Amino acid sequence: MAAKSMIFRELERLPVKALEEVEKFVGQLKQSRSSGRTPALNGKMLAKKQITAIKKWAGRNLEAGFAGRDHDKILYGDNG
């Protein structure tokens, strides 16, 4: 919390033009931070994502014993 209060003190000292730049930076930071996260998927969106992944891999020759982790990698990517 000490860092938060220090940031607020410094913000109070900044001129208006600098505050506008800080506001833009915070907006970009929030956007980049949220874009890296997977949004919670409702049932319909999850099904659509799975169908798209399945269609992408349809017709490919998959090795015997293909299941489990390999299945998840195809559906959800390497990140899980």
N, C-alpha and C positions, 0 to 999 in steps of 0.2 A: 504494500500500500504506500510505502514511502516514495516509490518511483512515481506513482499516480499523482500524489500531492505535489511532487517536484515538477511534473509535467504541467499541471494546472497553474502553478506559480509562474513558470516560464511563458505559458500561453498568455497570461495576463499582461506581460511585458511587451509582447509582439505588436508591431503596427498592423493596421487593418489588411494591407496588401499581403503581408506574411501569413496572417490568419486565413486568408482565402486559399493560399497555397497549401497550408496545413490541412484545410478542409478537403481539398482535392486529393491530397496524399492519403488521408484517412479513408476516403471513398474508394480509391484504387486499392488500398491495402485490404479493405473489407471485401472487395470484389475478388481479388486474387486469392484471398484466403478461403472464400466460400466456393470458388470454382474448383478448388482442389478436392473438395469433399464430395462424396456421393450423396445426392439428396435422398431422403427417405422415399422409397418407391411404394406407391399403392399397388394393389393387386393387378390392376389393368396395365399400369406402366411397366411393372416387373414382367408380366406376361409378354408384352410387346418387345421388351429388351431380349427376353429369352428366345422368342420366335425369330427375331432378327439374327441373333447369334447362331441359331440352329440353321437358318437358311444360308448363312454365310458358309457354314461347314457342310451343308448337304451335298452328297455326292462325293465327298472326299473319302479316300480309302483309309479308314482308321484301323490301327493295329488290334490284334486280339487282346482282350483284357483291358480294353479301354473303358475306364469308369473312374469313379471317385474324384481324385484331385485333377486328373486330366479333363474330366467332364466339367468341373468347376472352372478350370482355366479357360476352356472354350466359351462357356457361358458368361463368365464374369471378368475375364482377363487375368493377367498374372498378379494383379494387386489384390485379388480376392473378392 
